[in-house]
Amino acid sequence: MVNPQRTADIHRTTLETQVRVKLDLEGTGKSQLSTGVGFFDHMLDQIARHGLIDLQVDARGDLHIDAHHTVEDVGITLGQALAKALGDKKGLTRYGHAYVPLDEALSRVVVDLSGRPGLSFNVTFSRAQVGALDVDLVREFFQALVNHAGITVHVDNLRGDNAHHQAETIFKAFARALRMAITADPRAGEVVPSTKGSL
């Protein structure tokens, strides 16, 4: 699958949510976000801004129950959009990593555009909720994303006392690591970065 434009526009509709994600991997960090969960929008904005990805997310979910279905389904749809935008991954760096601090908090995220979904998530949040977001849903978001993008992501919050700061460093580090991984490797040409010949 080749996608020279590196863009995607994905719609997902279930009985629980209606989600649309548009992204441009060659963007400048612009975002237009509406999920109904303010802190989650703030976190998605970190992915756009620090990943230099133009990102539009419009989600309508059953928030009268809780935010679980909305957050998970945005992760699914964003993962599908990322997979489509990456295409065959020829010439990409493939691997990315970042450490990001925010005051007392520090997180490390490592990304592999492996073609295999995998998540290692080592985070102990200091409290159960930030704004309207249950912090358990941070893991649910990343699990859904990696499952549908076909990537491997290692998330480690190395320290932090403030759950807002912990979450923000995670999303910023993910954005920075993803930005590195999806960048063209000038020495790789049109070669898929794998000895298997495909990812």
WOHUCOR-V396350 format. One record per residue. N is the residue number from 1. RES is the residue in three letters. PSI is psi in whole degrees, -180 to 180 (none if undefined). D_FIRST is the distance of its C-alpha to the first C-alpha in Angstrom with 2 decimals. Layout:
BEGIN
[[N;RES;PSI;D_FIRST] [N;RES;PSI;D_FIRST]]
END
This chain:
BEGIN
[[1;MET;119;0.00] [2;VAL;135;3.80] [3;ASN;81;6.65] [4;PRO;-23;9.81] [5;GLN;-22;12.10] [6;ARG;44;11.31] [7;THR;164;12.83] [8;ALA;152;12.80] [9;ASP;105;15.59] [10;ILE;132;16.03] [11;HIS;140;19.22] [12;ARG;125;20.71] [13;THR;128;24.12] [14;THR;-178;26.43] [15;LEU;-12;30.21] [16;GLU;-32;30.40] [17;THR;158;28.10] [18;GLN;120;26.23] [19;VAL;135;23.62] [20;ARG;131;21.53] [21;VAL;126;19.49] [22;LYS;134;18.30] [23;LEU;155;17.18] [24;ASP;110;16.66] [25;LEU;-14;16.00] [26;GLU;27;17.89] [27;GLY;-167;20.83] [28;THR;8;24.44] [29;GLY;14;25.08] [30;LYS;146;26.15] [31;SER;151;26.20] [32;GLN;107;27.39] [33;LEU;131;27.98] [34;SER;98;29.87] [35;THR;-11;29.84] [36;GLY;-3;33.59] [37;VAL;103;33.89] [38;GLY;-46;35.10] [39;PHE;-34;34.58] [40;PHE;-43;31.00] [41;ASP;-42;30.33] [42;HIS;-39;31.98] [43;MET;-41;29.66] [44;LEU;-34;26.46] [45;ASP;-33;28.00] [46;GLN;-40;28.15] [47;ILE;-45;24.39] [48;ALA;-53;23.99] [49;ARG;-48;26.95] [50;HIS;-16;26.59] [51;GLY;-5;22.81] [52;LEU;46;23.00] [53;ILE;129;20.49] [54;ASP;126;21.44] [55;LEU;127;21.56] [56;GLN;126;22.93] [57;VAL;123;23.84] [58;ASP;112;26.03] [59;ALA;134;27.14] [60;ARG;116;30.04] [61;GLY;178;31.13] [62;ASP;65;34.22] [63;LEU;-15;35.80] [64;HIS;-20;39.20] [65;ILE;-68;38.31] [66;ASP;-172;36.64] [67;ALA;1;33.48] [68;HIS;-54;31.69] [69;HIS;-38;29.51] [70;THR;-50;28.66] [71;VAL;-46;27.71] [72;GLU;-43;25.71] [73;ASP;-29;23.81] [74;VAL;-41;23.02] [75;GLY;-44;21.64] [76;ILE;-49;19.47] [77;THR;-39;18.19] [78;LEU;-39;17.75] [79;GLY;-43;15.79] [80;GLN;-41;13.38] [81;ALA;-40;13.22] [82;LEU;-43;12.75] [83;ALA;-43;9.79] [84;LYS;-44;8.08] [85;ALA;-32;9.63] [86;LEU;-23;8.79] [87;GLY;-136;5.05] [88;ASP;-2;5.14] [89;LYS;15;8.84] [90;LYS;134;10.16] [91;GLY;5;13.73] [92;LEU;159;14.31] [93;THR;-35;17.64] [94;ARG;-50;16.25] [95;TYR;146;19.77] [96;GLY;152;21.98] [97;HIS;154;25.45] [98;ALA;143;28.13] [99;TYR;131;31.69] [100;VAL;126;32.93] [101;PRO;157;36.57] [102;LEU;103;38.23] [103;ASP;-117;41.99] [104;GLU;-11;42.77] [105;ALA;147;39.24] [106;LEU;128;36.72] [107;SER;151;33.26] [108;ARG;134;30.75] [109;VAL;135;27.02] [110;VAL;133;24.66] [111;VAL;139;20.85] [112;ASP;121;18.42] [113;LEU;61;14.64] [114;SER;-21;15.10] [115;GLY;-2;12.68] [116;ARG;126;16.10] [117;PRO;128;17.99] [118;GLY;135;21.41] [119;LEU;125;24.09] [120;SER;116;27.44] [121;PHE;106;29.52] [122;ASN;87;33.04] [123;VAL;131;34.76] [124;THR;101;38.24] [125;PHE;148;38.78] [126;SER;-16;42.33] [127;ARG;169;42.54] [128;ALA;-17;40.87] [129;GLN;143;39.92] [130;VAL;117;39.07] [131;GLY;-129;39.80] [132;ALA;9;38.47] [133;LEU;119;35.78] [134;ASP;124;36.57] [135;VAL;-19;35.33] [136;ASP;-26;34.12] [137;LEU;-14;31.27] [138;VAL;-47;29.89] [139;ARG;-42;28.87] [140;GLU;-40;27.63] [141;PHE;-50;25.36] [142;PHE;-35;23.81] [143;GLN;-44;23.59] [144;ALA;-42;21.69] [145;LEU;-50;19.33] [146;VAL;-35;18.55] [147;ASN;-38;18.24] [148;HIS;-18;15.49] [149;ALA;-21;13.70] [150;GLY;45;13.86] [151;ILE;163;15.97] [152;THR;133;19.53] [153;VAL;129;22.23] [154;HIS;123;25.91] [155;VAL;123;28.31] [156;ASP;115;31.96] [157;ASN;110;34.60] [158;LEU;-30;37.16] [159;ARG;161;39.94] [160;GLY;139;40.85] [161;ASP;-19;43.62] [162;ASN;119;42.21] [163;ALA;-34;39.42] [164;HIS;-47;38.21] [165;HIS;-41;37.95] [166;GLN;-51;36.29] [167;ALA;-43;33.51] [168;GLU;-39;33.07] [169;THR;-34;32.80] [170;ILE;-50;30.10] [171;PHE;-38;27.92] [172;LYS;-42;28.67] [173;ALA;-39;27.94] [174;PHE;-45;24.60] [175;ALA;-45;23.74] [176;ARG;-41;24.95] [177;ALA;-42;23.20] [178;LEU;-43;19.82] [179;ARG;-43;20.54] [180;MET;-45;21.21] [181;ALA;-37;18.16] [182;ILE;-2;15.63] [183;THR;142;17.69] [184;ALA;138;16.82] [185;ASP;112;18.94] [186;PRO;-19;20.85] [187;ARG;-12;21.67] [188;ALA;-19;18.25] [189;GLY;-131;16.99] [190;GLU;24;13.49] [191;VAL;137;13.97] [192;VAL;130;12.10] [193;PRO;65;15.06] [194;SER;141;15.87] [195;THR;-16;18.18] [196;LYS;-21;16.04] [197;GLY;-3;13.39] [198;SER;156;10.56] [199;LEU;none;10.65]]
END
